[in-house]
Amino acid sequence: MRTRRSSSSSNPVPPPEEGHRSVLLHEAIEGLAVRPDDVVIDGTLGGAGHARAAAERLGKDGTFIGFDLDTDAILRAQEALADAAPRIVLVQSNFRHLKRELAERGITHIDKALFDLGWSSYQLSVGRGFSFLRDEPLAMTYAKEGAPYTAATIVNEWEESSIADVIFGWGEERYARRIARAIVERRAERPFETTGELVDVIKAAVPARYRHGGLHPATRTFQALRIAVNDELGALTEALNAAWELLAPGGRIAVITFHSLEDRIVKQTFLRFADNGGERITRKPIVPSTEELAENPRARSAKLRVIRRV
């Protein structure tokens, strides 16, 4: 999908939704040091907040390329970037396919790349089972259709040991084996269909003190299932490697993570890049300010890392 809009970038496009706030927006854009003629990648359009801010830094000789699996995110970005000055290219695809998608469009290098791995407020309300606070179909797929399997597939068909490994490995859930056992016992009676059914089983499987702690007892299990369904960690590794391969000298990659598994991958990958012609702009990750946390508590676990190709 490709569009071109020309007008002054001095008139920012209004936010597509008041409820969505882009995390570490100023810090990420400043860390990228976008120039007017850059080729800029946004690997996760989401609510289009970072996309709009990056596009405003570009001139008519610049190019902005945005990726998202979700059709609605593409449409939001089209609206948000309608008056942007640079060439706009919107791609409905997983960012793991960055290299292939750019090659098909004749784009041989990039100058800046941003990967915001957090959630937009839209994703929690699309009805695909991402939120444990709503009773929805148990899907957890980013794409509306075409996913090889869903969260329901995992909890209804996978072996108990495999479910436990997923919940522990990708959710870092201490009660993974208890939850996996409860899932298998429950599905023997009838298959899971909704998030509400899964939440009830998780609550019953964990100790009472855990149910009433500061973190919702289903948080880590839902995180693990979502990561498994969408192969998020594998996609992140592929995308970072592809972006680095295409990155021009002086170019930068910025990544905003929201949990330790993602941040560990980014940190280790950036260390490897630093040994191969890279310079870590952020030796320690940048975290949200006190002011941002007061306005947006969801930002509390965010970490920004930036690297530059020398």
N, C-alpha and C positions, 0 to 999 in steps of 0.2 A: 504494500500500500504506500503510495507516494503523493504528497501534496506540496504545493509551493504557494507561499503567501508573501507579499511584499508590502511593508509599510514601516513607519517609524517604530522602533522598539522602546521609545520613551514613554509610551502609554501602556502600562502593564495590563494584562488581561485579568479581569476579576477572578477570584478563586472559584472553581467549579462547585465547591460545597463548603459552607462555613464550618461544618463540623470536623473537617479534615485538616490536620496540621502536620506539615512536613517537619520531621525531626532533624535537628542540626542543619537546618537549611543554609543559614549564613555561613557556618563553618565549612560545610561541604563545598559550596560554590567558591568561597575564598581559597580553599585548599586546592581546588582544581585550577585556579588562575586562568579562567577562560579568556581567550583572546578573540577579537572580532572575526578572524578568518579561520578559526579552528573547526575541526571535524569532531563533534562531541557525541558520545554514546550515553544514553540513559537506559540501563538494562532493565529497569523496573518502573514503568510509567506510573502505575498506581493512581493516586489522586492528581497527578500532573503538577504538583507543587515544585519539585526540583526541576522538572522539565521546563516549566515556565521561567524559572529564575535563570537557568542556564541559557535558554534561548534569548533572554533579554540582554545577555552579554555578547551575543553573536551579532555580526553585521550581515549585510546582504551577500558577502562572499563566504560566509560560514555555512556549515551544515550541521543540523541536529538530527540524530537518529535515535528513535525511541522504540524499545521492545516491551511487549507484554503479551501474555497468552490470552488475556481476557478481552473479549470484543468490547465490553463496556469501557475498559480503560483506554482502548484505542480511540473510541468516540469522544471520551472526555478530553484526551490530549488534542484531538482535532479541534475541539471547541476552544480549549485554553490557548492553543498556538495559532489560532486563525489569523491573527494580525502580526505574527512574529516576522522579523526581517529575513532570517536565514532560510535556506532550503530546508524543508522539513520532510523527513522520511520516517514513516511509522510502520513498524513490522509486527504483525501478530504471530509471535513465535517465542519459544523459550530462549532466554539469553545464552544458553549453552550452545545454541546454533549460530552464535554471533558471526563467526568466521564465514560460514557457508552463506548466510543471508547477505552479508556485506559483499562477498564475491559475486553473488548473483546480481547485485546492483552496481557493480563496477567500482566499488569503494575498496581501495588497496591499503589505506592506512587510516589511523585515527590519532587525534591529539589528546583527547581527554575522555575518560570513561568513569561513569558513576554507577555504583550498584547499591541501592537502598534496599536492604533485605527485610525491612519492617513491613508492617501492615498499614494499608489505608483503611479508613473507616468504612469504605465501600465493601471490602472483602468480608467484613463481619455481618453484612446484611444481604448477601447475595443468595442465601438459602441453600448453600452447598455443604453445610455442616461444619464450618470453621469455628463457630462459637459454641462453647459449652453452656452458654446462658440462654440458648434458644433450642426448641425442639424442632430439628430439621432433618432431612434425609442425610444419611451417613455417607457422604461422598468425600469431601475435603480435596477436591480436584480444582486446580487453578483454571484449566480450560473447561468450557461448558460441556464439551463432548470430546470423545476420542481418547480418553485416558485408558491405559491398559488395565487398571484396576482401581478400586476405591477403598476407602477405610472400611466399608462394610465387607469387602472381600477379605481383608486381613483378619478382622475379628470373627468372621463367620467360617472361614475356610483354612486359615493357617494353623500349623501345629502350635500347641501351647508353648513349647520352648522357643519357637520363632517369635511369637507374640511377645513373650517376656524379654527376649533379646532386643527387639525393636524398642519396647517401652523403656528398658534400662539404658540401652546404648544411645538412643537419639532423644530420649526424654530425661535421662539421668534421674529416673524415678526409683527411689529406694524400695518401694513396695511393688516393683514390677512383677515379681513372680506371684504374689498374692492376687494382683489385678488380673494377670493372664489366666490364673486358675479359675477365678470367678467368671471371667468372660467365657471360658470353655464350658463351665458348668451351666451357665445361663443359656448359651446357644444350643445346648442339648435339648432344652425345652422348646425353644423357638428362636429363629434367626434374629439378629439385631437389624433393625430398619432405621432407627432414628438416633440422633445424638442424645436425646433425653433418656432413652433406654440405657445407653452406654454410661452416661453420667451416674445414673442410679446404681448401676453395678459397681462402678469405681468407688462411689461413696460407701457402699456397704462393705467393700473389700478392705478398706484401709482403717486404721485405728481411729477412734473418736477424736483424739487430740489432733490428729492430722486433718480430719474433716473440718475442724474449727480453727485451723491455723490462718496465717495471713494470706497464704496462697490457696486458691481454689484447688481441691484435691484432684480435679480432672485436668489441670493445666498441663502438666508434664506428659500425660498420656496423649492428650490431643496434639501437643507439639510433636511427639514422636510419630504418631500416625500420619500427620500432615507431611512431615519430612519424608517418611517412607513412601507415601503415595506419590509425591511429586519429585522424588529423588533430589531433594534440594541441595544436599551437600555435594553430590556428584556433579550437579549442574553448576554449582558455584565454582568448583575446582576447574571444570572445563572452560567456563566463561573467563575466569581470571587468566588462565594460560593463553586463551585466544586473544584477549585484549592486550596482553603483554607482547605477544608475537606481532600484533598489528600496530603497536604503539610507536609513534615517531620519536626521534631524539628530542628530549625536553618535554615529552608528553607525560601526563599524570593519570593515575588511577586512584579513585577514592571509593572506599567501601564503608557502609554503615551497617553494623551488625547489631543483633539484639539478644543473642544468647551465646554461651561459652563455646559451643561446638562450632558455630560460624566463625567467631572471633579467632579461635585456635587455627582454623584453616587459613584465614586471611593472614594472620601473623606469620605462620610458618611459610606460606607462599611468598609473602613479601620479603622474608629473610632470604629465601632462595633467589628471588629476583635481585635482591641487593648484592648477592654474590655474582650476579651475571649482568652487570651494567646498570644497576638501579641504586637509587638513593632514597632511603626512607625519610619522608618529610616529617612524619610523626613517629618519633622513637617510642613514645607512649601514646595510647589512643586518646583522642579528644572526646570528652563526655559533655552532656548537656549542662548548661549553666543553671544556677539556682533559680533564676528568673524563668527559664524555659520549663524546668520541672514544676514550678508553681502553676504555670499555665497549661502544661500538658504532662500529667503524671505518667502517661504511657511511655514517655521518653526515658524513663529512669534507667533502663538497661542498655541504652544505645551507646555504641562506641564507633568512632570514626578513625580510620587509618588511611593514610595517603602515601603513595610512592611515586617517584619520578624516574623516568629513563634518562640517564645521563647522555 
